[in-house]
Amino acid sequence: MVHVRFEGKSFDFGMRDLNIQPDDSDEKVLERLAQHFEVGVARFEMYVVDRPKNGNLVIRPEAVYG
């Protein structure tokens, strides 16, 4: 499962839907998301890919504190 927070909305995808694997690089994951949402990969520049132990991926904007 891939959980994405993008433009204030939450999306859930199967990894097959995005043509990614759990061990793909963060760059590849973000490139595939950009393709899926039909935006430039630069839109995901400030995003992070979290990898919980359950094998899912969580893609979200980088948290800024302070």
PQR file with spaces between the fields and no chain letter, atoms N, CA, C, O and H, PARSE charges and radii, in Angstrom:
ATOM       1  N    MET     1       0.843   -1.179    0.000 -0.4000 1.5000
ATOM       2  CA   MET     1       0.000    0.000    0.000 -0.0000 2.0000
ATOM       3  C    MET     1       0.890    1.243    0.000  0.5500 1.7000
ATOM       4  O    MET     1       1.916    1.292    0.677 -0.5500 1.4000
ATOM       5  N    VAL     2       0.482    2.220   -0.756 -0.4000 1.5000
ATOM       6  CA   VAL     2       1.173    3.502   -0.823 -0.0000 2.0000
ATOM       7  C    VAL     2       0.169    4.566   -0.406  0.5500 1.7000
ATOM       8  O    VAL     2      -0.854    4.764   -1.061 -0.5500 1.4000
ATOM       9  H    VAL     2      -0.353    2.180   -1.306  0.4000 1.0000
ATOM      10  N    HIS     3       0.476    5.249    0.693 -0.4000 1.5000
ATOM      11  CA   HIS     3      -0.378    6.329    1.169 -0.0000 2.0000
ATOM      12  C    HIS     3       0.311    7.641    0.811  0.5500 1.7000
ATOM      13  O    HIS     3       1.478    7.850    1.141 -0.5500 1.4000
ATOM      14  H    HIS     3       1.307    5.088    1.225  0.4000 1.0000
ATOM      15  N    VAL     4      -0.423    8.525    0.132 -0.4000 1.5000
ATOM      16  CA   VAL     4       0.145    9.782   -0.347 -0.0000 2.0000
ATOM      17  C    VAL     4      -0.683   10.944    0.170  0.5500 1.7000
ATOM      18  O    VAL     4      -1.912   10.929    0.101 -0.5500 1.4000
ATOM      19  H    VAL     4      -1.371    8.355   -0.136  0.4000 1.0000
ATOM      20  N    ARG     5       0.000   11.939    0.681 -0.4000 1.5000
ATOM      21  CA   ARG     5      -0.647   13.208    1.051 -0.0000 2.0000
ATOM      22  C    ARG     5      -0.166   14.227    0.033  0.5500 1.7000
ATOM      23  O    ARG     5       1.005   14.607    0.048 -0.5500 1.4000
ATOM      24  H    ARG     5       0.998   11.952    0.737  0.4000 1.0000
ATOM      25  N    PHE     6      -1.053   14.678   -0.854 -0.4000 1.5000
ATOM      26  CA   PHE     6      -0.674   15.577   -1.940 -0.0000 2.0000
ATOM      27  C    PHE     6      -1.714   16.662   -2.102  0.5500 1.7000
ATOM      28  O    PHE     6      -2.901   16.379   -2.263 -0.5500 1.4000
ATOM      29  H    PHE     6      -2.004   14.370   -0.866  0.4000 1.0000
ATOM      30  N    GLU     7      -1.270   17.899   -2.059 -0.4000 1.5000
ATOM      31  CA   GLU     7      -2.140   19.061   -2.214 -0.0000 2.0000
ATOM      32  C    GLU     7      -3.326   19.032   -1.267  0.5500 1.7000
ATOM      33  O    GLU     7      -4.453   19.344   -1.651 -0.5500 1.4000
ATOM      34  H    GLU     7      -0.305   18.130   -1.928  0.4000 1.0000
ATOM      35  N    GLY     8      -3.056   18.653   -0.018 -0.4000 1.5000
ATOM      36  CA   GLY     8      -4.079   18.676    1.015 -0.0000 2.0000
ATOM      37  C    GLY     8      -5.053   17.513    0.998  0.5500 1.7000
ATOM      38  O    GLY     8      -6.014   17.490    1.767 -0.5500 1.4000
ATOM      39  H    GLY     8      -2.141   18.400    0.294  0.4000 1.0000
ATOM      40  N    LYS     9      -4.807   16.546    0.122 -0.4000 1.5000
ATOM      41  CA   LYS     9      -5.698   15.387    0.037 -0.0000 2.0000
ATOM      42  C    LYS     9      -4.898   14.112    0.275  0.5500 1.7000
ATOM      43  O    LYS     9      -3.689   14.070    0.044 -0.5500 1.4000
ATOM      44  H    LYS     9      -4.026   16.564   -0.502  0.4000 1.0000
ATOM      45  N    SER    10      -5.586   13.079    0.738 -0.4000 1.5000
ATOM      46  CA   SER    10      -4.959   11.781    0.964 -0.0000 2.0000
ATOM      47  C    SER    10      -5.393   10.801   -0.123  0.5500 1.7000
ATOM      48  O    SER    10      -6.552   10.769   -0.536 -0.5500 1.4000
ATOM      49  H    SER    10      -6.568   13.114    0.926  0.4000 1.0000
ATOM      50  N    PHE    11      -4.426   10.005   -0.571 -0.4000 1.5000
ATOM      51  CA   PHE    11      -4.670    9.007   -1.611 -0.0000 2.0000
ATOM      52  C    PHE    11      -4.034    7.697   -1.181  0.5500 1.7000
ATOM      53  O    PHE    11      -2.978    7.698   -0.548 -0.5500 1.4000
ATOM      54  H    PHE    11      -3.484   10.031   -0.236  0.4000 1.0000
ATOM      55  N    ASP    12      -4.658    6.597   -1.514 -0.4000 1.5000
ATOM      56  CA   ASP    12      -4.102    5.266   -1.276 -0.0000 2.0000
ATOM      57  C    ASP    12      -4.039    4.521   -2.600  0.5500 1.7000
ATOM      58  O    ASP    12      -5.017    4.474   -3.346 -0.5500 1.4000
ATOM      59  H    ASP    12      -5.515    6.597   -2.028  0.4000 1.0000
ATOM      60  N    PHE    13      -2.881    3.940   -2.883 -0.4000 1.5000
ATOM      61  CA   PHE    13      -2.662    3.188   -4.111 -0.0000 2.0000
ATOM      62  C    PHE    13      -2.021    1.853   -3.775  0.5500 1.7000
ATOM      63  O    PHE    13      -1.343    1.715   -2.757 -0.5500 1.4000
ATOM      64  H    PHE    13      -2.086    3.979   -2.277  0.4000 1.0000
ATOM      65  N    GLY    14      -2.237    0.886   -4.627 -0.4000 1.5000
ATOM      66  CA   GLY    14      -1.447   -0.325   -4.582 -0.0000 2.0000
ATOM      67  C    GLY    14      -0.115   -0.050   -5.269  0.5500 1.7000
ATOM      68  O    GLY    14      -0.045    0.786   -6.170 -0.5500 1.4000
ATOM      69  H    GLY    14      -2.787    0.998   -5.455  0.4000 1.0000
ATOM      70  N    MET    15       0.924   -0.733   -4.857 -0.4000 1.5000
ATOM      71  CA   MET    15       2.224   -0.514   -5.484 -0.0000 2.0000
ATOM      72  C    MET    15       2.191   -0.866   -6.965  0.5500 1.7000
ATOM      73  O    MET    15       2.867   -0.228   -7.772 -0.5500 1.4000
ATOM      74  H    MET    15       0.866   -1.411   -4.125  0.4000 1.0000
ATOM      75  N    ARG    16       1.411   -1.874   -7.322 -0.4000 1.5000
ATOM      76  CA   ARG    16       1.270   -2.233   -8.737 -0.0000 2.0000
ATOM      77  C    ARG    16       0.667   -1.095   -9.545  0.5500 1.7000
ATOM      78  O    ARG    16       1.035   -0.875  -10.699 -0.5500 1.4000
ATOM      79  H    ARG    16       0.862   -2.393   -6.666  0.4000 1.0000
ATOM      80  N    ASP    17      -0.270   -0.365   -8.923 -0.4000 1.5000
ATOM      81  CA   ASP    17      -0.908    0.754   -9.626 -0.0000 2.0000
ATOM      82  C    ASP    17       0.109    1.799  -10.056  0.5500 1.7000
ATOM      83  O    ASP    17      -0.060    2.453  -11.086 -0.5500 1.4000
ATOM      84  H    ASP    17      -0.569   -0.543   -7.985  0.4000 1.0000
ATOM      85  N    LEU    18       1.166    1.956   -9.265 -0.4000 1.5000
ATOM      86  CA   LEU    18       2.197    2.959   -9.557 -0.0000 2.0000
ATOM      87  C    LEU    18       3.445    2.340  -10.190  0.5500 1.7000
ATOM      88  O    LEU    18       4.404    3.046  -10.505 -0.5500 1.4000
ATOM      89  H    LEU    18       1.303    1.425   -8.429  0.4000 1.0000
ATOM      90  N    ASN    19       3.426    1.035  -10.372 -0.4000 1.5000
ATOM      91  CA   ASN    19       4.566    0.317  -10.947 -0.0000 2.0000
ATOM      92  C    ASN    19       5.840    0.534  -10.130  0.5500 1.7000
ATOM      93  O    ASN    19       6.895    0.860  -10.674 -0.5500 1.4000
ATOM      94  H    ASN    19       2.647    0.462  -10.116  0.4000 1.0000
ATOM      95  N    ILE    20       5.719    0.347   -8.816 -0.4000 1.5000
ATOM      96  CA   ILE    20       6.882    0.470   -7.931 -0.0000 2.0000
ATOM      97  C    ILE    20       6.974   -0.762   -7.037  0.5500 1.7000
ATOM      98  O    ILE    20       6.022   -1.531   -6.903 -0.5500 1.4000
ATOM      99  H    ILE    20       4.862    0.082   -8.374  0.4000 1.0000
ATOM     100  N    GLN    21       8.133   -0.923   -6.439 -0.4000 1.5000
ATOM     101  CA   GLN    21       8.417   -1.999   -5.498 -0.0000 2.0000
ATOM     102  C    GLN    21       8.800   -1.369   -4.156  0.5500 1.7000
ATOM     103  O    GLN    21       9.251   -0.223   -4.126 -0.5500 1.4000
ATOM     104  H    GLN    21       8.906   -0.298   -6.548  0.4000 1.0000
ATOM     105  N    PRO    22       8.630   -2.090   -3.054 -0.5600 1.5000
ATOM     106  CA   PRO    22       8.947   -1.527   -1.736  0.2800 2.0000
ATOM     107  C    PRO    22      10.400   -1.073   -1.596  0.5500 1.7000
ATOM     108  O    PRO    22      10.692   -0.160   -0.823 -0.5500 1.4000
ATOM     109  N    ASP    23      11.304   -1.703   -2.334 -0.4000 1.5000
ATOM     110  CA   ASP    23      12.715   -1.346   -2.194 -0.0000 2.0000
ATOM     111  C    ASP    23      13.207   -0.365   -3.263  0.5500 1.7000
ATOM     112  O    ASP    23      14.409   -0.114   -3.353 -0.5500 1.4000
ATOM     113  H    ASP    23      11.067   -2.444   -2.961  0.4000 1.0000
ATOM     114  N    ASP    24      12.301    0.193   -4.074 -0.4000 1.5000
ATOM     115  CA   ASP    24      12.707    1.209   -5.046 -0.0000 2.0000
ATOM     116  C    ASP    24      13.223    2.446   -4.326  0.5500 1.7000
ATOM     117  O    ASP    24      12.833    2.728   -3.193 -0.5500 1.4000
ATOM     118  H    ASP    24      11.325   -0.011   -4.001  0.4000 1.0000
ATOM     119  N    SER    25      14.092    3.170   -4.987 -0.4000 1.5000
ATOM     120  CA   SER    25      14.660    4.384   -4.395 -0.0000 2.0000
ATOM     121  C    SER    25      13.567    5.433   -4.204  0.5500 1.7000
ATOM     122  O    SER    25      12.536    5.406   -4.876 -0.5500 1.4000
ATOM     123  H    SER    25      14.409    2.941   -5.907  0.4000 1.0000
ATOM     124  N    ASP    26      13.812    6.351   -3.280 -0.4000 1.5000
ATOM     125  CA   ASP    26      12.869    7.451   -3.057 -0.0000 2.0000
ATOM     126  C    ASP    26      12.658    8.228   -4.358  0.5500 1.7000
ATOM     127  O    ASP    26      11.537    8.626   -4.673 -0.5500 1.4000
ATOM     128  H    ASP    26      14.650    6.373   -2.734  0.4000 1.0000
ATOM     129  N    GLU    27      13.729    8.440   -5.101 -0.4000 1.5000
ATOM     130  CA   GLU    27      13.642    9.192   -6.351 -0.0000 2.0000
ATOM     131  C    GLU    27      12.694    8.517   -7.339  0.5500 1.7000
ATOM     132  O    GLU    27      11.880    9.183   -7.979 -0.5500 1.4000
ATOM     133  H    GLU    27      14.640    8.117   -4.845  0.4000 1.0000
ATOM     134  N    LYS    28      12.800    7.201   -7.460 -0.4000 1.5000
ATOM     135  CA   LYS    28      11.919    6.478   -8.384 -0.0000 2.0000
ATOM     136  C    LYS    28      10.470    6.564   -7.934  0.5500 1.7000
ATOM     137  O    LYS    28       9.572    6.764   -8.752 -0.5500 1.4000
ATOM     138  H    LYS    28      13.462    6.660   -6.940  0.4000 1.0000
ATOM     139  N    VAL    29      10.240    6.412   -6.638 -0.4000 1.5000
ATOM     140  CA   VAL    29       8.880    6.494   -6.104 -0.0000 2.0000
ATOM     141  C    VAL    29       8.276    7.867   -6.415  0.5500 1.7000
ATOM     142  O    VAL    29       7.136    7.962   -6.869 -0.5500 1.4000
ATOM     143  H    VAL    29      10.969    6.249   -5.973  0.4000 1.0000
ATOM     144  N    LEU    30       9.040    8.913   -6.171 -0.4000 1.5000
ATOM     145  CA   LEU    30       8.539   10.269   -6.411 -0.0000 2.0000
ATOM     146  C    LEU    30       8.346   10.533   -7.900  0.5500 1.7000
ATOM     147  O    LEU    30       7.405   11.230   -8.281 -0.5500 1.4000
ATOM     148  H    LEU    30       9.967    8.836   -5.803  0.4000 1.0000
ATOM     149  N    GLU    31       9.209    9.995   -8.742 -0.4000 1.5000
ATOM     150  CA   GLU    31       9.032   10.136  -10.192 -0.0000 2.0000
ATOM     151  C    GLU    31       7.735    9.473  -10.641  0.5500 1.7000
ATOM     152  O    GLU    31       6.991   10.039  -11.443 -0.5500 1.4000
ATOM     153  H    GLU    31       9.973    9.428   -8.432  0.4000 1.0000
ATOM     154  N    ARG    32       7.463    8.285  -10.130 -0.4000 1.5000
ATOM     155  CA   ARG    32       6.238    7.570  -10.506 -0.0000 2.0000
ATOM     156  C    ARG    32       4.996    8.331  -10.035  0.5500 1.7000
ATOM     157  O    ARG    32       3.986    8.375  -10.738 -0.5500 1.4000
ATOM     158  H    ARG    32       8.066    7.825   -9.478  0.4000 1.0000
ATOM     159  N    LEU    33       5.076    8.924   -8.851 -0.4000 1.5000
ATOM     160  CA   LEU    33       3.934    9.714   -8.366 -0.0000 2.0000
ATOM     161  C    LEU    33       3.712   10.939   -9.244  0.5500 1.7000
ATOM     162  O    LEU    33       2.575   11.276   -9.572 -0.5500 1.4000
ATOM     163  H    LEU    33       5.896    8.888   -8.280  0.4000 1.0000
ATOM     164  N    ALA    34       4.783   11.592   -9.616 -0.4000 1.5000
ATOM     165  CA   ALA    34       4.665   12.759  -10.494 -0.0000 2.0000
ATOM     166  C    ALA    34       4.005   12.359  -11.815  0.5500 1.7000
ATOM     167  O    ALA    34       3.150   13.078  -12.332 -0.5500 1.4000
ATOM     168  H    ALA    34       5.707   11.317   -9.350  0.4000 1.0000
ATOM     169  N    GLN    35       4.404   11.221  -12.349 -0.4000 1.5000
ATOM     170  CA   GLN    35       3.784   10.738  -13.585 -0.0000 2.0000
ATOM     171  C    GLN    35       2.302   10.457  -13.370  0.5500 1.7000
ATOM     172  O    GLN    35       1.467   10.815  -14.201 -0.5500 1.4000
ATOM     173  H    GLN    35       5.099   10.637  -11.930  0.4000 1.0000
ATOM     174  N    HIS    36       1.985    9.816  -12.256 -0.4000 1.5000
ATOM     175  CA   HIS    36       0.584    9.479  -11.973 -0.0000 2.0000
ATOM     176  C    HIS    36      -0.279   10.736  -11.874  0.5500 1.7000
ATOM     177  O    HIS    36      -1.376   10.786  -12.430 -0.5500 1.4000
ATOM     178  H    HIS    36       2.663    9.526  -11.581  0.4000 1.0000
ATOM     179  N    PHE    37       0.219   11.746  -11.167 -0.4000 1.5000
ATOM     180  CA   PHE    37      -0.553   12.977  -10.976 -0.0000 2.0000
ATOM     181  C    PHE    37      -0.392   13.952  -12.139  0.5500 1.7000
ATOM     182  O    PHE    37      -0.989   15.028  -12.144 -0.5500 1.4000
ATOM     183  H    PHE    37       1.110   11.705  -10.715  0.4000 1.0000
ATOM     184  N    GLU    38       0.433   13.559  -13.138 -0.4000 1.5000
ATOM     185  CA   GLU    38       0.666   14.387  -14.321 -0.0000 2.0000
ATOM     186  C    GLU    38       1.175   15.774  -13.959  0.5500 1.7000
ATOM     187  O    GLU    38       0.671   16.790  -14.437 -0.5500 1.4000
ATOM     188  H    GLU    38       0.918   12.685  -13.134  0.4000 1.0000
ATOM     189  N    VAL    39       2.189   15.785  -13.100 -0.4000 1.5000
ATOM     190  CA   VAL    39       2.861   17.024  -12.702 -0.0000 2.0000
ATOM     191  C    VAL    39       4.363   16.793  -12.834  0.5500 1.7000
ATOM     192  O    VAL    39       4.817   15.655  -12.945 -0.5500 1.4000
ATOM     193  H    VAL    39       2.599   14.959  -12.711  0.4000 1.0000
ATOM     194  N    GLY    40       5.118   17.868  -12.820 -0.4000 1.5000
ATOM     195  CA   GLY    40       6.570   17.748  -12.851 -0.0000 2.0000
ATOM     196  C    GLY    40       7.084   17.180  -11.541  0.5500 1.7000
ATOM     197  O    GLY    40       6.497   17.400  -10.481 -0.5500 1.4000
ATOM     198  H    GLY    40       4.749   18.793  -12.730  0.4000 1.0000
ATOM     199  N    VAL    41       8.179   16.450  -11.623 -0.4000 1.5000
ATOM     200  CA   VAL    41       8.748   15.828  -10.421 -0.0000 2.0000
ATOM     201  C    VAL    41       9.174   16.890   -9.403  0.5500 1.7000
ATOM     202  O    VAL    41       9.286   16.583   -8.217 -0.5500 1.4000
ATOM     203  H    VAL    41       8.656   16.271  -12.484  0.4000 1.0000
ATOM     204  N    ALA    42       9.409   18.109   -9.832 -0.4000 1.5000
ATOM     205  CA   ALA    42       9.782   19.192   -8.915 -0.0000 2.0000
ATOM     206  C    ALA    42       8.688   19.456   -7.880  0.5500 1.7000
ATOM     207  O    ALA    42       8.974   19.976   -6.802 -0.5500 1.4000
ATOM     208  H    ALA    42       9.317   18.358  -10.796  0.4000 1.0000
ATOM     209  N    ARG    43       7.450   19.107   -8.191 -0.4000 1.5000
ATOM     210  CA   ARG    43       6.347   19.288   -7.237 -0.0000 2.0000
ATOM     211  C    ARG    43       6.530   18.420   -6.001  0.5500 1.7000
ATOM     212  O    ARG    43       5.941   18.696   -4.956 -0.5500 1.4000
ATOM     213  H    ARG    43       7.218   18.685   -9.067  0.4000 1.0000
ATOM     214  N    PHE    44       7.347   17.369   -6.113 -0.4000 1.5000
ATOM     215  CA   PHE    44       7.594   16.466   -4.992 -0.0000 2.0000
ATOM     216  C    PHE    44       8.963   16.703   -4.353  0.5500 1.7000
ATOM     217  O    PHE    44       9.440   15.877   -3.575 -0.5500 1.4000
ATOM     218  H    PHE    44       7.826   17.145   -6.962  0.4000 1.0000
ATOM     219  N    GLU    45       9.583   17.815   -4.678 -0.4000 1.5000
ATOM     220  CA   GLU    45      10.925   18.117   -4.174 -0.0000 2.0000
ATOM     221  C    GLU    45      10.987   18.161   -2.650  0.5500 1.7000
ATOM     222  O    GLU    45      11.975   17.714   -2.066 -0.5500 1.4000
ATOM     223  H    GLU    45       9.195   18.486   -5.311  0.4000 1.0000
ATOM     224  N    MET    46       9.975   18.678   -2.009 -0.4000 1.5000
ATOM     225  CA   MET    46       9.952   18.827   -0.552 -0.0000 2.0000
ATOM     226  C    MET    46       9.171   17.698    0.130  0.5500 1.7000
ATOM     227  O    MET    46       8.671   17.876    1.241 -0.5500 1.4000
ATOM     228  H    MET    46       9.173   19.041   -2.484  0.4000 1.0000
ATOM     229  N    TYR    47       9.066   16.552   -0.523 -0.4000 1.5000
ATOM     230  CA   TYR    47       8.353   15.401    0.022 -0.0000 2.0000
ATOM     231  C    TYR    47       9.342   14.364    0.536  0.5500 1.7000
ATOM     232  O    TYR    47      10.476   14.275    0.066 -0.5500 1.4000
ATOM     233  H    TYR    47       9.472   16.408   -1.425  0.4000 1.0000
ATOM     234  N    VAL    48       8.892   13.590    1.500 -0.4000 1.5000
ATOM     235  CA   VAL    48       9.701   12.497    2.027 -0.0000 2.0000
ATOM     236  C    VAL    48       8.948   11.184    1.836  0.5500 1.7000
ATOM     237  O    VAL    48       7.719   11.150    1.770 -0.5500 1.4000
ATOM     238  H    VAL    48       7.971   13.663    1.882  0.4000 1.0000
ATOM     239  N    VAL    49       9.718   10.115    1.750 -0.4000 1.5000
ATOM     240  CA   VAL    49       9.160    8.768    1.632 -0.0000 2.0000
ATOM     241  C    VAL    49       9.457    8.050    2.940  0.5500 1.7000
ATOM     242  O    VAL    49      10.606    7.712    3.226 -0.5500 1.4000
ATOM     243  H    VAL    49      10.716   10.142    1.804  0.4000 1.0000
ATOM     244  N    ASP    50       8.423    7.821    3.724 -0.4000 1.5000
ATOM     245  CA   ASP    50       8.569    7.052    4.969 -0.0000 2.0000
ATOM     246  C    ASP    50       8.334    5.586    4.655  0.5500 1.7000
ATOM     247  O    ASP    50       7.476    5.236    3.845 -0.5500 1.4000
ATOM     248  H    ASP    50       7.490    8.095    3.491  0.4000 1.0000
ATOM     249  N    ARG    51       9.114    4.734    5.315 -0.4000 1.5000
ATOM     250  CA   ARG    51       9.010    3.296    5.084 -0.0000 2.0000
ATOM     251  C    ARG    51       8.761    2.574    6.413  0.5500 1.7000
ATOM     252  O    ARG    51       9.701    2.082    7.037 -0.5500 1.4000
ATOM     253  H    ARG    51       9.811    5.018    5.973  0.4000 1.0000
ATOM     254  N    PRO    52       7.493    2.511    6.846 -0.5600 1.5000
ATOM     255  CA   PRO    52       7.176    1.784    8.080  0.2800 2.0000
ATOM     256  C    PRO    52       7.563    0.308    7.953  0.5500 1.7000
ATOM     257  O    PRO    52       7.705   -0.212    6.846 -0.5500 1.4000
ATOM     258  N    LYS    53       7.729   -0.341    9.067 -0.4000 1.5000
ATOM     259  CA   LYS    53       8.142   -1.747    9.081 -0.0000 2.0000
ATOM     260  C    LYS    53       7.133   -2.686    8.437  0.5500 1.7000
ATOM     261  O    LYS    53       7.478   -3.816    8.093 -0.5500 1.4000
ATOM     262  H    LYS    53       7.614    0.082    9.966  0.4000 1.0000
ATOM     263  N    ASN    54       5.895   -2.241    8.270 -0.4000 1.5000
ATOM     264  CA   ASN    54       4.865   -3.104    7.686 -0.0000 2.0000
ATOM     265  C    ASN    54       4.992   -3.241    6.167  0.5500 1.7000
ATOM     266  O    ASN    54       4.214   -3.975    5.556 -0.5500 1.4000
ATOM     267  H    ASN    54       5.615   -1.323    8.549  0.4000 1.0000
ATOM     268  N    GLY    55       5.955   -2.552    5.544 -0.4000 1.5000
ATOM     269  CA   GLY    55       6.180   -2.667    4.111 -0.0000 2.0000
ATOM     270  C    GLY    55       5.445   -1.649    3.266  0.5500 1.7000
ATOM     271  O    GLY    55       5.676   -1.568    2.060 -0.5500 1.4000
ATOM     272  H    GLY    55       6.586   -1.956    6.040  0.4000 1.0000
ATOM     273  N    ASN    56       4.576   -0.882    3.866 -0.4000 1.5000
ATOM     274  CA   ASN    56       3.883    0.167    3.138 -0.0000 2.0000
ATOM     275  C    ASN    56       4.820    1.354    2.914  0.5500 1.7000
ATOM     276  O    ASN    56       5.903    1.424    3.494 -0.5500 1.4000
ATOM     277  H    ASN    56       4.389   -0.948    4.846  0.4000 1.0000
ATOM     278  N    LEU    57       4.390    2.275    2.073 -0.4000 1.5000
ATOM     279  CA   LEU    57       5.112    3.528    1.872 -0.0000 2.0000
ATOM     280  C    LEU    57       4.173    4.674    2.220  0.5500 1.7000
ATOM     281  O    LEU    57       2.982    4.628    1.915 -0.5500 1.4000
ATOM     282  H    LEU    57       3.510    2.219    1.601  0.4000 1.0000
ATOM     283  N    VAL    58       4.716    5.693    2.857 -0.4000 1.5000
ATOM     284  CA   VAL    58       3.960    6.902    3.171 -0.0000 2.0000
ATOM     285  C    VAL    58       4.729    8.064    2.560  0.5500 1.7000
ATOM     286  O    VAL    58       5.880    8.311    2.921 -0.5500 1.4000
ATOM     287  H    VAL    58       5.685    5.730    3.105  0.4000 1.0000
ATOM     288  N    ILE    59       4.098    8.773    1.639 -0.4000 1.5000
ATOM     289  CA   ILE    59       4.724    9.910    0.985 -0.0000 2.0000
ATOM     290  C    ILE    59       3.982   11.146    1.442  0.5500 1.7000
ATOM     291  O    ILE    59       2.760   11.250    1.325 -0.5500 1.4000
ATOM     292  H    ILE    59       3.163    8.572    1.345  0.4000 1.0000
ATOM     293  N    ARG    60       4.755   12.079    1.965 -0.4000 1.5000
ATOM     294  CA   ARG    60       4.140   13.269    2.568 -0.0000 2.0000
ATOM     295  C    ARG    60       5.073   14.456    2.436  0.5500 1.7000
ATOM     296  O    ARG    60       6.270   14.291    2.201 -0.5500 1.4000
ATOM     297  H    ARG    60       5.747   11.995    2.060  0.4000 1.0000
ATOM     298  N    PRO    61       4.520   15.666    2.588 -0.5600 1.5000
ATOM     299  CA   PRO    61       5.382   16.842    2.596  0.2800 2.0000
ATOM     300  C    PRO    61       6.336   16.771    3.790  0.5500 1.7000
ATOM     301  O    PRO    61       5.994   16.252    4.852 -0.5500 1.4000
ATOM     302  N    GLU    62       7.512   17.297    3.589 -0.4000 1.5000
ATOM     303  CA   GLU    62       8.494   17.366    4.669 -0.0000 2.0000
ATOM     304  C    GLU    62       7.942   18.249    5.787  0.5500 1.7000
ATOM     305  O    GLU    62       7.420   19.332    5.521 -0.5500 1.4000
ATOM     306  H    GLU    62       7.789   17.719    2.726  0.4000 1.0000
ATOM     307  N    ALA    63       8.054   17.798    7.021 -0.4000 1.5000
ATOM     308  CA   ALA    63       7.552   18.575    8.167 -0.0000 2.0000
ATOM     309  C    ALA    63       8.556   19.676    8.491  0.5500 1.7000
ATOM     310  O    ALA    63       9.763   19.440    8.548 -0.5500 1.4000
ATOM     311  H    ALA    63       8.479   16.919    7.237  0.4000 1.0000
ATOM     312  N    VAL    64       8.037   20.876    8.702 -0.4000 1.5000
ATOM     313  CA   VAL    64       8.878   22.015    9.060 -0.0000 2.0000
ATOM     314  C    VAL    64       8.431   22.498   10.426  0.5500 1.7000
ATOM     315  O    VAL    64       7.261   22.824   10.629 -0.5500 1.4000
ATOM     316  H    VAL    64       7.057   21.068    8.656  0.4000 1.0000
ATOM     317  N    TYR    65       9.351   22.541   11.341 -0.4000 1.5000
ATOM     318  CA   TYR    65       9.038   22.969   12.709 -0.0000 2.0000
ATOM     319  C    TYR    65       9.704   24.307   12.983  0.5500 1.7000
ATOM     320  O    TYR    65      10.775   24.608   12.457 -0.5500 1.4000
ATOM     321  H    TYR    65      10.301   22.276   11.175  0.4000 1.0000
ATOM     322  N    GLY    66       9.041   25.109   13.825 -0.4000 1.5000
ATOM     323  CA   GLY    66       9.645   26.345   14.298 -0.0000 2.0000
ATOM     324  C    GLY    66       9.227   27.485   13.545  0.5500 1.7000
ATOM     325  O    GLY    66       9.656   28.604   13.829 -0.5500 1.4000
ATOM     326  H    GLY    66       8.171   24.864   14.253  0.4000 1.0000
